[in-house]
Amino acid sequence: MVDIIELILDEEAAVNGIDAISIVEHPAIESNFIALKEQKQVKFAEVDQDKRIIMGPALIPNKPIYRRDGEKEFYVYFSERTIRRAAELYLMKGNQNNATLEHEVELKGLSVVESWIVEDPEVDKSKLYDLPSVKGQWMVTMKVENEDVWQEYVKSGAVKGFSIEGWFIDRKRKEEEIKQAEEKLSSVRKIIRENFDSYADYGSGIKNNAKRGIELNEKNGNKCATQTGKVRAQQLAKGQAISLETIKRMYSYLSRAEEDYDASDTSACGTISYLLWGGKAALGWSRNKLRELGELD
């Protein structure tokens, strides 16, 4: 199946939009321009000479344009919104004097003197010249003051339409880039939050449980709990802030160790260790804090 790719502007990129308009023999949008002459394009009936002006579509919305990249064949298209914005930026950047021949030779003496978006094909100016048009189409009128270009290419019929030159990006690729950037940013934020954000909004119940655990462990020769558990108890007893990662470990440990806690047996290491981590008060607080931070359903 041949891919159909929507091209969009990437206004955050250093280079974007349309740099120039090329006059070509085979326009990609398959719609020729016409050379305007005689009184039809001016108000003065007495004017009867070539005005050296060409008019035609520069971009047609939602029209598949065939492309090949090596062995890969695909189509691209532009939405009305993208075309309108590209036409605006083209003029805002002052590119109306940039023209090329077949996208290869830079031309002098060619300028876009009119640019508009077709709003209603039935009453659009293009209809006066039997040019096909659809809503959202970008039309341009170009003045050709280069004698050689006019005689050898336009008047002879060697070139038949416009083709844009510029920088656009595949919408899917852009969306994927945004997604990857957001995922990376989310990952960085998570790391920062887990390791650098800290919380000390736990109540006196947790502090008192930690202090009680320290006292009982000292009576028991400090043989209960790991070094991590002992350090954690000192933090909690002093009301120090703890990181999200620590809160996760607190909730995980207390959820598992709850069955080892026996309030009536204050010499049991299971009871002492449980208290060192803040006891039941810490289990409830850590659960609520993780839910508050979106880390637990």
C-alpha positions as a Markdown table, in Angstrom:
| # | Residue | x | y | z |
|---|---|---|---|---|
| 1 | Met | 0.0 | 0.0 | 0.0 |
| 2 | Val | 1.4 | 3.4 | -1.0 |
| 3 | Asp | 1.8 | 5.9 | 1.9 |
| 4 | Ile | -0.1 | 9.1 | 1.9 |
| 5 | Ile | 1.7 | 11.7 | 4.0 |
| 6 | Glu | 0.4 | 15.0 | 5.3 |
| 7 | Leu | 3.0 | 17.7 | 5.2 |
| 8 | Ile | 2.9 | 20.5 | 7.8 |
| 9 | Leu | 4.9 | 23.5 | 8.8 |
| 10 | Asp | 7.3 | 23.2 | 11.7 |
| 11 | Glu | 7.4 | 26.8 | 12.9 |
| 12 | Glu | 9.7 | 25.9 | 15.7 |
| 13 | Ala | 12.4 | 24.8 | 13.2 |
| 14 | Ala | 15.1 | 27.3 | 12.2 |
| 15 | Val | 14.2 | 26.8 | 8.6 |
| 16 | Asn | 10.6 | 26.3 | 7.5 |
| 17 | Gly | 8.0 | 27.3 | 5.0 |
| 18 | Ile | 8.3 | 28.3 | 1.3 |
| 19 | Asp | 11.6 | 29.9 | 0.1 |
| 20 | Ala | 10.8 | 30.3 | -3.6 |
| 21 | Ile | 8.4 | 29.5 | -6.4 |
| 22 | Ser | 9.7 | 27.7 | -9.4 |
| 23 | Ile | 8.3 | 27.8 | -12.9 |
| 24 | Val | 8.2 | 24.3 | -14.3 |
| 25 | Glu | 7.1 | 22.2 | -17.3 |
| 26 | His | 5.3 | 19.6 | -15.2 |
| 27 | Pro | 3.9 | 21.1 | -12.1 |
| 28 | Ala | 3.4 | 18.6 | -9.3 |
| 29 | Ile | -0.1 | 19.8 | -8.6 |
| 30 | Glu | -1.1 | 19.1 | -12.3 |
| 31 | Ser | -2.6 | 22.5 | -12.8 |
| 32 | Asn | -1.1 | 24.9 | -15.3 |
| 33 | Phe | -0.9 | 28.7 | -15.1 |
| 34 | Ile | -2.0 | 31.0 | -17.9 |
| 35 | Ala | -0.1 | 34.0 | -19.3 |
| 36 | Leu | -2.3 | 37.1 | -18.8 |
| 37 | Lys | -2.3 | 39.6 | -21.6 |
| 38 | Glu | -4.3 | 42.3 | -23.3 |
| 39 | Gln | -7.1 | 44.2 | -21.6 |
| 40 | Lys | -8.5 | 41.2 | -19.8 |
| 41 | Gln | -6.2 | 41.6 | -16.9 |
| 42 | Val | -6.4 | 45.4 | -16.6 |
| 43 | Lys | -9.1 | 48.0 | -16.6 |
| 44 | Phe | -7.9 | 50.0 | -19.5 |
| 45 | Ala | -9.4 | 48.8 | -22.7 |
| 46 | Glu | -6.8 | 50.7 | -24.8 |
| 47 | Val | -4.0 | 48.5 | -23.4 |
| 48 | Asp | -3.3 | 45.8 | -26.0 |
| 49 | Gln | 0.0 | 44.2 | -25.3 |
| 50 | Asp | 1.5 | 41.4 | -23.2 |
| 51 | Lys | 1.7 | 42.4 | -19.6 |
| 52 | Arg | 4.1 | 39.6 | -18.9 |
| 53 | Ile | 2.1 | 38.3 | -16.0 |
| 54 | Ile | 1.4 | 34.7 | -15.2 |
| 55 | Met | -1.3 | 33.4 | -12.9 |
| 56 | Gly | -1.9 | 30.0 | -11.4 |
| 57 | Pro | -2.3 | 27.8 | -8.4 |
| 58 | Ala | 0.8 | 27.4 | -6.1 |
| 59 | Leu | -0.8 | 24.8 | -3.8 |
| 60 | Ile | -4.1 | 22.9 | -3.9 |
| 61 | Pro | -5.4 | 21.6 | -0.6 |
| 62 | Asn | -5.8 | 17.8 | 0.0 |
| 63 | Lys | -4.5 | 17.0 | -3.5 |
| 64 | Pro | -2.2 | 13.9 | -3.5 |
| 65 | Ile | 1.2 | 14.7 | -5.0 |
| 66 | Tyr | 3.3 | 11.8 | -6.2 |
| 67 | Arg | 6.8 | 11.5 | -4.8 |
| 68 | Arg | 9.6 | 8.9 | -5.0 |
| 69 | Asp | 12.6 | 8.6 | -2.6 |
| 70 | Gly | 14.9 | 5.9 | -4.0 |
| 71 | Glu | 12.7 | 2.8 | -4.4 |
| 72 | Lys | 10.0 | 4.2 | -2.1 |
| 73 | Glu | 6.9 | 5.7 | -3.7 |
| 74 | Phe | 4.4 | 7.8 | -1.8 |
| 75 | Tyr | 2.1 | 10.7 | -2.0 |
| 76 | Val | 2.1 | 14.0 | 0.0 |
| 77 | Tyr | -0.6 | 16.5 | 0.5 |
| 78 | Phe | -1.3 | 19.8 | 2.3 |
| 79 | Ser | -4.3 | 20.8 | 4.3 |
| 80 | Glu | -6.1 | 24.1 | 3.9 |
| 81 | Arg | -4.7 | 25.3 | 7.2 |
| 82 | Thr | -1.1 | 24.6 | 6.3 |
| 83 | Ile | -1.5 | 26.2 | 2.8 |
| 84 | Arg | -2.9 | 29.4 | 4.3 |
| 85 | Arg | -0.2 | 29.7 | 6.9 |
| 86 | Ala | 2.6 | 28.8 | 4.3 |
| 87 | Ala | 1.2 | 31.6 | 2.0 |
| 88 | Glu | 1.3 | 34.1 | 4.9 |
| 89 | Leu | 4.8 | 33.2 | 5.9 |
| 90 | Tyr | 6.0 | 33.3 | 2.3 |
| 91 | Leu | 5.1 | 37.0 | 2.1 |
| 92 | Met | 6.0 | 37.9 | 5.7 |
| 93 | Lys | 9.5 | 36.6 | 5.1 |
| 94 | Gly | 9.8 | 38.7 | 1.9 |
| 95 | Asn | 10.3 | 35.8 | -0.4 |
| 96 | Gln | 8.2 | 37.1 | -3.3 |
| 97 | Asn | 11.2 | 37.9 | -5.4 |
| 98 | Asn | 12.7 | 34.4 | -5.1 |
| 99 | Ala | 12.1 | 32.3 | -8.3 |
| 100 | Thr | 13.8 | 29.4 | -10.0 |
| 101 | Leu | 13.5 | 27.4 | -13.2 |
| 102 | Glu | 12.7 | 23.8 | -12.7 |
| 103 | His | 14.0 | 24.0 | -9.2 |
| 104 | Glu | 17.5 | 24.2 | -10.6 |
| 105 | Val | 18.4 | 27.7 | -11.9 |
| 106 | Glu | 17.9 | 30.9 | -9.9 |
| 107 | Leu | 16.0 | 33.5 | -11.9 |
| 108 | Lys | 16.1 | 37.3 | -11.6 |
| 109 | Gly | 13.3 | 39.6 | -12.7 |
| 110 | Leu | 10.4 | 37.5 | -11.5 |
| 111 | Ser | 8.2 | 38.6 | -8.6 |
| 112 | Val | 4.9 | 37.5 | -7.1 |
| 113 | Val | 2.7 | 40.6 | -7.2 |
| 114 | Glu | -0.5 | 39.0 | -6.1 |
| 115 | Ser | -1.3 | 36.2 | -3.6 |
| 116 | Trp | -4.6 | 35.0 | -2.3 |
| 117 | Ile | -6.5 | 32.1 | -0.9 |
| 118 | Val | -9.6 | 31.0 | -2.8 |
| 119 | Glu | -12.6 | 31.4 | -0.4 |
| 120 | Asp | -15.4 | 30.8 | -2.9 |
| 121 | Pro | -14.5 | 29.2 | -6.3 |
| 122 | Glu | -17.7 | 30.5 | -7.9 |
| 123 | Val | -16.7 | 34.1 | -7.5 |
| 124 | Asp | -13.0 | 33.9 | -7.3 |
| 125 | Lys | -10.8 | 35.9 | -9.7 |
| 126 | Ser | -9.4 | 32.7 | -11.1 |
| 127 | Lys | -12.7 | 31.9 | -12.7 |
| 128 | Leu | -12.3 | 35.0 | -15.0 |
| 129 | Tyr | -9.4 | 33.1 | -16.6 |
| 130 | Asp | -10.9 | 29.6 | -16.7 |
| 131 | Leu | -8.5 | 28.4 | -14.1 |
| 132 | Pro | -9.8 | 25.5 | -12.0 |
| 133 | Ser | -10.0 | 26.3 | -8.3 |
| 134 | Val | -11.2 | 24.8 | -5.0 |
| 135 | Lys | -11.7 | 26.3 | -1.6 |
| 136 | Gly | -8.5 | 26.9 | 0.2 |
| 137 | Gln | -6.3 | 26.9 | -2.9 |
| 138 | Trp | -3.4 | 29.3 | -3.0 |
| 139 | Met | -3.3 | 31.4 | -6.1 |
| 140 | Val | -0.4 | 33.6 | -7.2 |
| 141 | Thr | 0.2 | 36.2 | -9.9 |
| 142 | Met | 3.8 | 36.6 | -11.0 |
| 143 | Lys | 5.3 | 39.4 | -13.0 |
| 144 | Val | 8.0 | 38.4 | -15.4 |
| 145 | Glu | 10.3 | 41.2 | -16.3 |
| 146 | Asn | 13.1 | 39.0 | -17.4 |
| 147 | Glu | 13.0 | 39.1 | -21.3 |
| 148 | Asp | 14.8 | 35.8 | -21.8 |
| 149 | Val | 12.6 | 33.9 | -19.4 |
| 150 | Trp | 9.4 | 35.4 | -21.0 |
| 151 | Gln | 10.4 | 34.6 | -24.5 |
| 152 | Glu | 12.2 | 31.3 | -24.1 |
| 153 | Tyr | 10.1 | 29.7 | -21.4 |
| 154 | Val | 6.7 | 31.3 | -20.8 |
| 155 | Lys | 5.7 | 32.5 | -24.3 |
| 156 | Ser | 7.0 | 29.4 | -25.9 |
| 157 | Gly | 5.1 | 27.2 | -23.5 |
| 158 | Ala | 8.2 | 25.4 | -22.2 |
| 159 | Val | 7.0 | 26.0 | -18.6 |
| 160 | Lys | 3.4 | 25.4 | -17.7 |
| 161 | Gly | 2.9 | 25.9 | -14.0 |
| 162 | Phe | 4.2 | 26.7 | -10.6 |
| 163 | Ser | 5.9 | 24.5 | -8.1 |
| 164 | Ile | 6.9 | 25.5 | -4.6 |
| 165 | Glu | 10.3 | 25.2 | -2.9 |
| 166 | Gly | 10.4 | 25.0 | 0.9 |
| 167 | Trp | 10.6 | 23.1 | 4.1 |
| 168 | Phe | 7.8 | 21.0 | 5.5 |
| 169 | Ile | 7.7 | 18.0 | 7.8 |
| 170 | Asp | 5.7 | 14.8 | 7.9 |
| 171 | Arg | 2.8 | 15.3 | 10.4 |
| 172 | Lys | 3.2 | 11.7 | 11.8 |
| 173 | Arg | 7.0 | 12.3 | 12.2 |
| 174 | Lys | 6.4 | 15.6 | 14.0 |
| 175 | Glu | 3.8 | 14.0 | 16.3 |
| 176 | Glu | 6.2 | 11.1 | 17.1 |
| 177 | Glu | 9.0 | 13.6 | 17.8 |
| 178 | Ile | 6.7 | 15.5 | 20.2 |
| 179 | Lys | 5.6 | 12.3 | 21.8 |
| 180 | Gln | 9.2 | 11.2 | 22.3 |
| 181 | Ala | 10.2 | 14.6 | 23.7 |
| 182 | Glu | 7.2 | 14.5 | 26.1 |
| 183 | Glu | 8.1 | 11.0 | 27.2 |
| 184 | Lys | 11.8 | 12.0 | 27.8 |
| 185 | Leu | 10.7 | 15.1 | 29.7 |
| 186 | Ser | 8.3 | 13.0 | 31.8 |
| 187 | Ser | 11.1 | 10.6 | 32.5 |
| 188 | Val | 13.4 | 13.4 | 33.6 |
| 189 | Arg | 10.7 | 14.9 | 35.8 |
| 190 | Lys | 10.0 | 11.6 | 37.4 |
| 191 | Ile | 13.7 | 11.1 | 38.2 |
| 192 | Ile | 13.9 | 14.6 | 39.7 |
| 193 | Arg | 10.7 | 14.1 | 41.7 |
| 194 | Glu | 11.8 | 10.7 | 43.0 |
| 195 | Asn | 15.3 | 11.8 | 43.9 |
| 196 | Phe | 15.1 | 15.5 | 44.6 |
| 197 | Asp | 11.6 | 16.4 | 45.6 |
| 198 | Ser | 11.0 | 15.6 | 49.3 |
| 199 | Tyr | 8.1 | 15.5 | 51.7 |
| 200 | Ala | 7.8 | 16.1 | 55.4 |
| 201 | Asp | 4.1 | 16.5 | 55.8 |
| 202 | Tyr | 3.7 | 13.4 | 57.9 |
| 203 | Gly | 2.1 | 13.6 | 61.4 |
| 204 | Ser | 3.4 | 13.1 | 64.9 |
| 205 | Gly | 2.1 | 9.5 | 64.9 |
| 206 | Ile | 4.9 | 8.5 | 62.4 |
| 207 | Lys | 7.5 | 10.4 | 64.4 |
| 208 | Asn | 6.5 | 8.8 | 67.7 |
| 209 | Asn | 6.4 | 5.3 | 66.1 |
| 210 | Ala | 9.9 | 5.8 | 64.8 |
| 211 | Lys | 11.1 | 7.0 | 68.2 |
| 212 | Arg | 9.4 | 4.1 | 69.9 |
| 213 | Gly | 11.1 | 1.7 | 67.5 |
| 214 | Ile | 14.5 | 3.2 | 68.2 |
| 215 | Glu | 14.0 | 2.8 | 72.0 |
| 216 | Leu | 12.9 | -0.8 | 71.7 |
| 217 | Asn | 15.8 | -1.6 | 69.4 |
| 218 | Glu | 18.3 | -0.2 | 71.8 |
| 219 | Lys | 16.8 | -2.3 | 74.6 |
| 220 | Asn | 17.2 | -5.3 | 72.2 |
| 221 | Gly | 20.9 | -4.6 | 71.5 |
| 222 | Asn | 20.2 | -2.8 | 68.2 |
| 223 | Lys | 20.1 | -6.2 | 66.6 |
| 224 | Cys | 16.8 | -5.6 | 64.7 |
| 225 | Ala | 16.4 | -4.0 | 61.3 |
| 226 | Thr | 18.9 | -3.3 | 58.5 |
| 227 | Gln | 21.1 | -0.2 | 58.5 |
| 228 | Thr | 18.7 | 1.4 | 56.1 |
| 229 | Gly | 15.8 | 0.8 | 58.5 |
| 230 | Lys | 17.8 | 2.4 | 61.4 |
| 231 | Val | 18.7 | 5.4 | 59.3 |
| 232 | Arg | 15.1 | 5.8 | 58.1 |
| 233 | Ala | 13.9 | 5.8 | 61.8 |
| 234 | Gln | 16.3 | 8.6 | 62.7 |
| 235 | Gln | 15.0 | 10.7 | 59.7 |
| 236 | Leu | 11.3 | 10.1 | 60.7 |
| 237 | Ala | 11.9 | 10.7 | 64.4 |
| 238 | Lys | 13.5 | 14.1 | 63.6 |
| 239 | Gly | 10.7 | 15.0 | 61.1 |
| 240 | Gln | 13.1 | 15.2 | 58.2 |
| 241 | Ala | 11.9 | 15.3 | 54.6 |
| 242 | Ile | 12.0 | 12.1 | 52.6 |
| 243 | Ser | 12.0 | 11.5 | 48.8 |
| 244 | Leu | 9.3 | 10.0 | 46.7 |
| 245 | Glu | 11.5 | 7.0 | 46.1 |
| 246 | Thr | 11.8 | 6.5 | 49.9 |
| 247 | Ile | 8.0 | 6.8 | 50.3 |
| 248 | Lys | 7.6 | 4.1 | 47.7 |
| 249 | Arg | 10.0 | 1.8 | 49.6 |
| 250 | Met | 8.2 | 2.7 | 52.9 |
| 251 | Tyr | 4.8 | 1.7 | 51.4 |
| 252 | Ser | 6.2 | -1.4 | 49.9 |
| 253 | Tyr | 7.9 | -2.6 | 53.0 |
| 254 | Leu | 5.1 | -1.7 | 55.5 |
| 255 | Ser | 2.5 | -3.4 | 53.2 |
| 256 | Arg | 4.5 | -6.7 | 53.3 |
| 257 | Ala | 5.7 | -6.5 | 56.9 |
| 258 | Glu | 2.3 | -5.7 | 58.5 |
| 259 | Glu | 1.7 | -9.4 | 59.2 |
| 260 | Asp | 4.9 | -9.5 | 61.3 |
| 261 | Tyr | 3.8 | -6.6 | 63.6 |
| 262 | Asp | 2.6 | -7.7 | 67.0 |
| 263 | Ala | 1.9 | -4.8 | 69.3 |
| 264 | Ser | 1.9 | -7.1 | 72.3 |
| 265 | Asp | 5.4 | -8.4 | 71.6 |
| 266 | Thr | 7.7 | -5.4 | 71.8 |
| 267 | Ser | 10.9 | -7.5 | 71.7 |
| 268 | Ala | 10.2 | -9.1 | 68.4 |
| 269 | Cys | 12.3 | -7.8 | 65.5 |
| 270 | Gly | 9.2 | -7.8 | 63.2 |
| 271 | Thr | 7.5 | -5.4 | 65.5 |
| 272 | Ile | 10.6 | -3.2 | 66.1 |
| 273 | Ser | 11.4 | -3.0 | 62.4 |
| 274 | Tyr | 7.8 | -2.1 | 61.6 |
| 275 | Leu | 7.9 | 0.8 | 64.1 |
| 276 | Leu | 11.3 | 2.0 | 62.8 |
| 277 | Trp | 9.6 | 2.6 | 59.4 |
| 278 | Gly | 6.8 | 4.6 | 61.1 |
| 279 | Gly | 4.3 | 1.8 | 61.8 |
| 280 | Lys | 0.7 | 1.8 | 60.7 |
| 281 | Ala | 0.6 | 5.6 | 60.6 |
| 282 | Ala | 3.3 | 5.5 | 58.0 |
| 283 | Leu | 1.5 | 2.9 | 56.0 |
| 284 | Gly | -1.6 | 5.0 | 55.7 |
| 285 | Trp | 0.4 | 8.2 | 55.0 |
| 286 | Ser | 2.6 | 6.7 | 52.3 |
| 287 | Arg | -0.5 | 5.2 | 50.6 |
| 288 | Asn | -2.3 | 8.5 | 50.5 |
| 289 | Lys | 0.8 | 10.4 | 49.4 |
| 290 | Leu | 1.5 | 8.0 | 46.5 |
| 291 | Arg | -2.2 | 8.4 | 45.4 |
| 292 | Glu | -1.9 | 12.2 | 45.7 |
| 293 | Leu | 1.2 | 12.1 | 43.5 |
| 294 | Gly | -0.5 | 9.8 | 40.9 |
| 295 | Glu | 1.9 | 6.9 | 41.7 |
| 296 | Leu | -0.8 | 4.6 | 43.1 |
| 297 | Asp | -4.4 | 3.9 | 42.0 |
